[in-house]
């Protein structure tokens, strides 16, 4: 056979392999959470149905975790992935009409489903709910949504986190455990709902999950209002939240003395690899403050106010101020050179430009100017300077912020700071929603389905975080896993785990032969063993 003959191609049948990826792991965790059964008990369906609502929602959760797709493309995704073999769902039945009916079915039962699944996660995985972190975010929507279902959150214009002011939004609240950052509770709200007004309802639902254990609720400054604080005190719930300027004026921060504050034994995660001298340092001091209600008969509440100084925050504030002063200085020098030109022919134009520069560069608090008209030339004049006293007053507050809490004095101020530092976990979970789970501006038929899809996404996030937590527990006391990140050791994250498992394949059953799985790589085998999942054994 000559060389040309050896190189000749031949026609072959199309590959029958399907993507398996993390589907066996997802199915196993759905089973542990009793997800499909919880949904089917809440939303029963006639016996003749080919798929229950629980099966459809499980498939949607798997789609979000493996290859997020618009609802109209879920069937195509299911054909390419081993959905039928793992979940027992015929891909042709996962069309957008069937998915829409499943979302419609679960929408009235979301509170029941979320509460049951959250309680199951806490029980089965032994989650510690003594510290819960609460926050809200916005999800932008395409479409006008002029006809809304009054029983479900209404899309409205608001203050979207993605700055898409042209789009309506729905808001979502999330509560994650301090133990692994697992989101055990979520709820959707109207697009224009005020964050401060949702705290009591969320706290009440979290109490039901956490019982009989008491818990500490940590949130942002929206956690603090007289109504919220009073409700938390009455319910026996401790809280920690940053104090807004309304509760801690700048003058109070400027009067604080760093030398008399107590240094905290705390190292930020971003600083762990730095030498000790280069790490950020924290100091704390405290006093008390009172919170009064609107009515005279409302009891006055006394709270601890913990002042925190961060050297990293102080450095960032000084750097940011220097940059905006430099930019304002450049703009003002350019304006001065153009006095009397066609752009700035008179004092009115100069005054307007100065105001624009002050606002754009955020230097209004310390920019001082004098404008006028030169009697000899008729040209406008400008003299400007930065008020050093105002700059010094702001500089004195650099690095300082305050937190409010109702925890007893037996909990030291340093410990309050350490507990609050876990708040970033819930913010990180929102970045997962909008990153690996690919929640872009959504478009659905109605707001009922929007609320249901948000629950599907948050259930996917719950499984994503449980897998991450379980893997970290399995390798403890080690903190990294060999080969997880481009062949190098890395701290296990949900994203890295799903990426590593994504290359698993399945050969469907043919000619009386059972389905087959090409042997996983050593890393994939290690991950599956640590997670306690055998992909060859259907759940």
SEVOKOL-800443 format. One record per residue (C-alpha): x, y, z; residue in three letters. Coordinates in pm, whole numbers, plus 32768, in hexadecimal, padded with zeros to 4 digits. Example, Ala and Ser with C-alpha at 12.3 -4.5 7.8 and 13.67 -1.06 7.14 Angstrom:
BEGIN
84CE7E3E830Cala
85577F9682CAser
! end
This chain:
BEGIN
800080008000unk
8095814C7F97unk
80A582858073unk
7F81832A7FC1unk
7EA481FC8003unk
7EFB82018176unk
7E9383708191unk
7D44833A80E5unk
7C19839281C4unk
7AE182BF81E4unk
797A8307823Funk
790E82908399unk
77D382A28466unk
779883D08540unk
781883B486A4unk
770F83338792unk
77BC83B388C8unk
76FC849B89ADunk
778585938AA4unk
776C85098C03unk
782E86108CBFunk
77B886508E21unk
765885C68DE6unk
768B84968ECDunk
7700857E8FE4unk
75DC866B8FAEunk
74E5854A8FACunk
757A84C090EDunk
755D860F919Eunk
73FA8643911Eunk
73A784EF91B4unk
744785479302unk
737D86899309unk
724085C592B0unk
720A86D591ADunk
7121862A90B7unk
704B858C91C8unk
702986D59286unk
6FB2877E9148unk
6EC9865F90ECunk
6E2C865E9246unk
6DF087D4922Aunk
6D8087C490BDunk
6CE8866C9073unk
6CA0860B8F0Cunk
6BBA850A8E6Dunk
6C4283A88E5Aunk
6C3C839F8CDCunk
6D3F84B58CBAunk
6E89844D8C1Dunk
6F5285378D00unk
6EFF85C18E54unk
6F3C872D8EA6unk
705486BB8F8Dunk
7106860B8E6Funk
70EB873D8D91unk
717588238E9Eunk
729587338EE3unk
72ED873D8D72unk
72E188B98D75unk
73C788C08EA5unk
74B987D68DEFunk
74AD88B68CBCunk
750889E78D8Bunk
762F89338E25unk
76C0889B8CE9unk
766A89768BBFunk
75708A8C8C09unk
74868AB88AE2unk
73498B788A8Eunk
72148AA98AD3unk
71D38A75895Eunk
732689C78940unk
730D88DB8A67unk
729987BE8986unk
73D087E388AEunk
74AA87E889E5unk
73FE86AE8A6Bunk
743C85F68923unk
75B086428932unk
75CF85EC8AA3unk
758084A38B4Funk
7442852E8BE7unk
736C84018B8Dunk
746783088C19unk
74A583C98D5Eunk
7354846D8DA7unk
726C838A8CE2unk
71DD84B08C20unk
71A284948AA9unk
724585CB8A0Dunk
711E85F78921unk
7039862A8A4Dunk
710D87498AD1unk
7080884489DBunk
703E89AD8A3Bunk
6EC7896F8A5Bunk
6EF888588B5Aunk
6FFC89248C13unk
6F108A4D8C1Cunk
6DFB89778CB1unk
6EE988F68DBCunk
6F4E8A598E17unk
6DDF8ABE8E27unk
6D9989968F0Bunk
6EA989DB900Aunk
6E788B569014unk
6D5E8B52911Aunk
6E268A6091F4unk
6F7C8B0791EFunk
6F848B5B9363unk
6F2E89F593BFunk
702D896392CDunk
71458A519333unk
71078A1594A5unk
70FB889B9480unk
7232888293A7unk
72F1896F948Bunk
729288A695C0unk
72F68764950Dunk
744A87F694B4unk
74848861961Cunk
7424870A96A1unk
74CA862595A3unk
761186E4957Eunk
762B874F96EAunk
763E88C2969Aunk
768C89AD97B8unk
75858AC197B3unk
76058B8198DFunk
767A8C9697F3unk
75B28CFC96C0unk
760C8E0A95C7unk
74F58EC99516unk
75028FAA93E6unk
7431900B92B7unk
7482903E9149unk
73C8909A900Bunk
738C8FD08ED0unk
734390978D95unk
722B90328CAAunk
71DF90618B3Dunk
707590B68AEEunk
6F6D91AB8B65unk
6EA390BE8C47unk
6D7691A38C46unk
6C89908A8CB0unk
6D008FFA8DFBunk
6C888EEE8EE7unk
6C458F9E9031unk
6C9F8E6490F6unk
6E098E729084unk
6F218F789083unk
6EE7908C8F85unk
6FF690FA8E8Funk
703B926C8EC4unk
7143936F8E82unk
723393A08FA3unk
73A493BB8FF0unk
743A928C8F3Eunk
758E920E8FA7unk
75F191E58E38unk
759393538DF3unk
749B92F18CE3unk
73B294128D32unk
72FA93D48BEBunk
727D927F8C64unk
718092198D69unk
71FB91388E7Eunk
719E90368F82unk
7259902A90CBunk
72D18EF1917Bunk
733A8EC092E3unk
742C8DB0934Cunk
74938D28949Funk
75D38C5A94ABunk
76688B9C95CFunk
77B18C039668unk
77FE8A90964Aunk
786C8A7394E0unk
779C8B92945Aunk
76788AAC9403unk
753D8B6D9396unk
742D8AC19462unk
73238BCA9423unk
72BF8CB3930Bunk
71958D8492A4unk
71348E63917Eunk
70AC8FC391B2unk
701290DA90E6unk
710991999011unk
70CC92D790D8unk
70BF92399232unk
718E92E3933Eunk
729891FD93D0unk
726492789532unk
70F79207952Cunk
7149909A94DCunk
7222904A9609unk
71148FE49702unk
706D8EF29611unk
71BA8E5095BBunk
72198E3A972Aunk
70CF8D8C977Cunk
71038C85966Eunk
726B8C4C96DAunk
71F98C14983Funk
711A8AF897C8unk
72438A53971Bunk
73418A88982Funk
72688A149952unk
72B089AF9A5Cunk
74018A599A2Dunk
74228BD09A5Bunk
74D78C879946unk
75928DC698FEunk
75148E8F97D3unk
761A8F579717unk
75C790489600unk
761391989565unk
75A492ED95E3unk
743E92AD9566unk
741A91BA9686unk
740592DE977Bunk
72C2939797BDunk
71FB93C298FCunk
70F592C89884unk
71F791C39822unk
72CF91E59958unk
719E91DC9A3Bunk
711E90A1998Funk
72708FF499A9unk
729190499B19unk
71308FCB9B61unk
71778E899AA3unk
72BF8E4E9B58unk
73888E6A9A17unk
74E18F059A28unk
75558FDF9909unk
768590959881unk
7670919B976Funk
773792CA96FBunk
76BA9417977Cunk
765095109672unk
76AE96809682unk
755F96C39729unk
75D99604985Cunk
77499663984Eunk
779597C197CBunk
78EA98089735unk
794398EE9856unk
792197CB9948unk
7A0D96F59879unk
7B0698139858unk
7B17983499D3unk
7B8596CB9A06unk
7CE396859A85unk
7D95956399DBunk
7E9B954D9AEFunk
7D9494FB9BF3unk
7CE893F19B1Cunk
7D28927C9B46unk
7DDB91BF9A32unk
7D20908E99B2unk
7DC48F3F996Dunk
7D348F169811unk
7DCF8EDC96BBunk
7D068F14957Funk
7D088DF3948Bunk
7DA58ED1937Funk
7EC98F12946Bunk
7F1A8DB094D8unk
80388D8B93DFunk
80D18EDE9432unk
81E38F1A9534unk
81618F8E9684unk
81D790F59650unk
81129114950Cunk
7FC890929594unk
7EA0916E95E7unk
7E5F91B49755unk
7D1B91EE980Funk
7CD592A89951unk
7B8E92C79A11unk
7AF393A19B1Cunk
798B93C89B84unk
787D94959C29unk
7702947F9C3Bunk
75EF95379B84unk
747795499BA2unk
736E95119A9Cunk
721A95B79ACAunk
70D1955E9A23unk
6FE3964D9978unk
6EDF96359A8Cunk
6F1296BE9BE7unk
6EAD95749C84unk
6FB694B59BBFunk
70C894439CACunk
722194D19C6Dunk
731193BF9BFCunk
747C93BD9C69unk
757993209B7Cunk
76ED92E69B82unk
77A893AC9A7Aunk
78F593129A1Aunk
79EA93F69966unk
7ADA9346987Bunk
7C1793CE97DDunk
7CAD931996B1unk
7E03937C962Eunk
7DAA92ED94D8unk
7C6E93BE94D1unk
7D2D94F59541unk
7E2E94C4942Cunk
7D1B94919329unk
7C6795CE9398unk
7DA6969E9388unk
7DFC96169230unk
7C9F965691A8unk
7C9C97B99231unk
7DF09807919Aunk
7D78978D9046unk
7C3B98599045unk
7CF7999190BAunk
7DF299658FA1unk
7CDE993B8EA2unk
7C219A688F25unk
7D629B328F23unk
7DA09AD98DB5unk
7C3B9B358D57unk
7C4D9C838E0Eunk
7DA09CDB8D76unk
7D149C918C1Funk
7BE99D6E8C6Bunk
7CCD9E878CE0unk
7D8F9E798B9Bunk
7C4C9E958AD6unk
7BB89FC38B89unk
7B26A0B78A8Dunk
7B1A9FB38975unk
79DC9F6288BBunk
799D9E4689B0unk
79BD9F218AE8unk
796CA0838A71unk
78D8A1058BB8unk
78C1A0CD8D2Dunk
777EA0048D11unk
781F9F028C2Cunk
794D9EE88D11unk
78759EB78E45unk
77AF9DA68D97unk
78EC9CF38D2Funk
797F9D078E8Eunk
78419C6A8F1Bunk
78539B548E19unk
79C09B0A8E6Cunk
797A9B088FE2unk
785B9A128FB6unk
790C99308EBBunk
7A4C991B8F88unk
7992990F90D5unk
7A559A2F9170unk
79319B1291C8unk
79769AEE933Dunk
7ACB9B979328unk
7ADA9C5B91E3unk
7AC99DD29217unk
7AB19EC790F4unk
7A91A03890ACunk
7A14A0A68F56unk
79EDA2018EC3unk
7A2AA2DC8D93unk
7B68A39B8D44unk
7AFAA50A8D17unk
7C1EA54F8C2Funk
7BEAA4318B39unk
7A85A3C58B7Dunk
7AFBA25E8B9Aunk
7A89A17C8CB6unk
7B78A1358DD4unk
7BA1A0068EB1unk
7C5D9FBF8FF2unk
7C409E6B9092unk
7CDA9DA591AEunk
7C989C749283unk
7C2E9CBA93E8unk
7D3E9C1994BCunk
7C649C1195F4unk
7B569B4E9539unk
7C5F9A6194AFunk
7CF19A2B9609unk
7B9799E39698unk
7B5798DA958Funk
7CB4984895B1unk
7C7698179726unk
7B5E972296D1unk
7C31964F95E3unk
7C1D94E09637unk
7B0C9508973Eunk
79AD94799730unk
78B294099834unk
77DE92D69871unk
76A692B29946unk
764A917E9A0Eunk
756891079B26unk
765C8FF99B94unk
76AD8FFE9D09unk
77EB90979D94unk
78738F389DCDunk
78B68F2C9C55unk
79EE90009C25unk
79FB91109B1Dunk
7B1290559A6Bunk
7A368F1F9A52unk
79198FF099C1unk
7A02906198ABunk
7A738EFC9866unk
790C8E83984Eunk
78A88FA09767unk
79C88F57967Aunk
790C8E259600unk
780D8F069553unk
78CE8EF8940Eunk
78568D9293E5unk
76F68DF8937Eunk
77808EFB928Cunk
785A8DE991F7unk
77258D1091C8unk
767D8E239101unk
77AE8E319021unk
77808CB98FEBunk
76158CF08F86unk
767C8DF08E83unk
77B88D358E1Eunk
77BD8BB78E07unk
76408BA38E17unk
762C8CAC8D06unk
75068D7E8D75unk
74FC8E908C6Funk
73CF8F738C45unk
72AD8E7C8C3Eunk
717B8E718B61unk
70528D958BBBunk
6EE08D928B73unk
6E708E238CBFunk
6EE68E818E1Aunk
6E658D398EA9unk
6F648C7B8DDBunk
70728D788E32unk
70478D2F8FA4unk
704C8BB88F62unk
71858BCB8E8Aunk
72388C938F99unk
71EE8B719084unk
727B8A7A8F86unk
73B88B4A8F6Cunk
73DB8B6190E5unk
73A689EA910Aunk
74BE89B9900Funk
75948AA790DDunk
754489DC9217unk
75C8889C9175unk
76F6895690E6unk
775489CF9244unk
770E888492F1unk
77F987D29201unk
790788D69246unk
78D788B793BFunk
78D4873B93C1unk
7A13872892F5unk
7AC9881893DEunk
7A58874E950Cunk
7AC8860D9464unk
7C2E86849430unk
7C5287329582unk
7D4087869621unk
7DD787BF94CAunk
7D5288F29417unk
7DBB88A992B0unk
7D89878A91BFunk
7E9C871C90D0unk
7E6187588F5Dunk
7D1F881B8F86unk
7D8F89588ED6unk
7E4B89238D8Bunk
7F0288018E25unk
7F6488BD8F61unk
7EE188A690C5unk
7DBE898E910Funk
7CB989CF9216unk
7B7D891791A9unk
7A6A89F99127unk
79238994908Cunk
79908A258F41unk
7AD689608F34unk
7A25881F8F96unk
7921883F8E83unk
7A2B88998D84unk
7AF887668DE3unk
79CC867D8DC6unk
7949871A8C84unk
7A2186358BACunk
797784F68C23unk
78BF84428B08unk
77BA832E8AEEunk
7785823389D4unk
760E81E189C9unk
7593807B89D1unk
75967FD38879unk
755C7E7387F8unk
75027DEC894Cunk
763D7E7F89E6unk
760F7F5E8B1Aunk
768380C78B0Funk
77F780F88B40unk
78CE82088BD3unk
7A3282318B51unk
7B1A82168C7Bunk
7B3683648D30unk
7C8284138D5Dunk
7D3483F28EAEunk
7CB7854D8F14unk
7B5084FC8EB6unk
7B6583B08F6Funk
7BEC846290A1unk
7AD485679097unk
79C484609075unk
7A5683959194unk
7A6C84C49277unk
790385209227unk
788F83BA925Cunk
77F783969100unk
781282629021unk
77A682CA8EC0unk
777D815C8E57unk
766381278F4Funk
752081E38F02unk
748682879033unk
! end
